[in-house]
Amino acid sequence: QVRLVESGGGLVQAGGSLRLSCTATGSIRSINTMGWYRQGPGKSRELVASHTTVGTITYADSVKGRFTISRDNAENTVYLQMTSLKPEDTAVYYCKFGQRGLDHWGQGTQVTVSS
């Protein structure tokens, strides 16, 4: 089993920055993908960014140039540095860990951007 612990998030004004982190513990394989998804009010959950252990990175078009995903493989931790935040970035952000065809989700952390 895999457990995810998220931290970060909170309330910030438009144009501000926040950093999210997520650490995976448990039965971790050497090849996996960690990433962030978000679900805004009345919206479906969507990919924000993902990062594999071999360095493949994917960003949603809406966050390119503003968000940066990074990871520490030794600590099984993924970070999401969010800058130039916009009110439309307001959502619950979820960490996802995937390996061997199975996905595990964190409990979610609220990010609220005020205008």
N, C-alpha and C positions, 0 to 999 in steps of 0.2 A: 504494500500500500504506500501511497505517496501523500504527504501532507504539505499544504502550502500555507505560508504565513506571510501576509501582506502588511505593508506599513506605508505611511505617507498619506497624501490626499489632504483634503480640507477645503477651506474657503480662501479664495484669492481674487484680487481685482483683475479686470481685463488688462492684458499686457504683462501680467506677473508670471512667476515660475513656480513649479512644484516638482518634487521628485518622488516617484513611487519605487518601492522595492518589494521583491517577493523571493522568499527562500523556500526551496523544496527540500524535504527530508523524507527518509524512508528508503524504499527500494529504488534507487536511482541507477539507470543504465548509462553507459558512456555516450550513447547517441540519443539525443532527445531534442525537443523543441520547447522553448519557453517564450511566452508572449503575453501581450495585454489585449484585452477586448474591453469594450465599453457598451453600456446601454443607457441611452438618454431617456428622458420622460416621454412615454408614448412611442418609443422607437424599438427596433429590434437590436439585439446584440450584434456588434460589428467588430471586426479586427482593427486594432490600432497599430500594432507592430509585433513582429515575431523575430526570434533569433535562435538559430540552431547551434548545436555544439561545434559544428564545423564552420560557422561563421556566415551562414546564409541569413540575410536580413531582409525583411519585408515591411513596408510602411503603407498605411492607407494614404491615398492621395491628399486627404484633408489635413494630414499632420506633417507631411513631408516639409523639411526645412525648419520645422518648429520643435518637433519631438525627436529625441535620440534614445534608442534602445541599446543597452549594453549588458554584458553578463560576465560573471565570474564563475567559470566552470568548476574551479576547485571548491567554491562555496555553494554551488548550485543556486546561485542568486541571479536574478535578472532585475535590471533597473530601467526606469523610464523617466528620462529628464524631459520635462515639458516646459517650454518657454513660449513667450508671446501668446499666452492663453487667451481664448475667446469665450464669450458666453455660450456659444454653441458646443464648446468642449465639456460643458456640464453634463455629468453622467456618473453612474457607478462603474468603476473600473475593476475588471476582474483579471486576475492572473490565471493563465492556463499553462499546464505542463503536459506535454504529450510524449509518449514513448511506446514503442511496440504496438501501435494501433489503439492505445488507450489514452483518454484525456482525463485530466484531473483539474478541478477548478478551485480557486480560492474563494473566500467568502465575500469578496468585493469591498472596495473602499470608495467613499463618496468624494468626488471632486466637484466643487461648485465655483463657477467663475461669475463674478458680479460685474455688471456693466457700469 
